[in-house]
Amino acid sequence: MDPIGKRRWAIPEGWIPEESTAPTPALVSHETACILNAGDENAHVEITVFFAGREPAGPYEVTVPARRTEHVRFDQLDDPETIPRGTDYASVIEADVPVVVQHTRLDSRQSENALLSATAYGESAE
């Protein structure tokens, strides 16, 4: 399959809730970058996280195999540092081949979970 998507994506809104009512890791409040690599080459991805009051964190490195998808949870990124909960942030995702990125937040602070999902802004990186 021909690759689809863009090489640079931005998620301008990020925030991981500090609290959760969920008993299991799958339903703990978190944000995810869902990365689709529909092409025939592995995608080497770097995620840089920007904050309002400090220098950026990253890059966080992820490989998305060819013809696969990877759901990257921001609360599980820890190298070079963890993303603080309860802090506004934004992220830029850059790949060496075209990919598609979707942003999802699970907010389980209440027993009625809330899920938000949006396609990130993408542009070609020449």
Secondary structure, 3 states (H helix, E strand, C coil): CCCCCEEEEEEEEECCCCCCCCCCHHHCCEEEEEEEECCCCCEEEEEEEEECCCCCEEEEEEEECCCEEEEEEHHHCCCCCCCCCCCCEEEEEEEEEEEEEEEEEEECCCCCCEEEEEECEEECCC
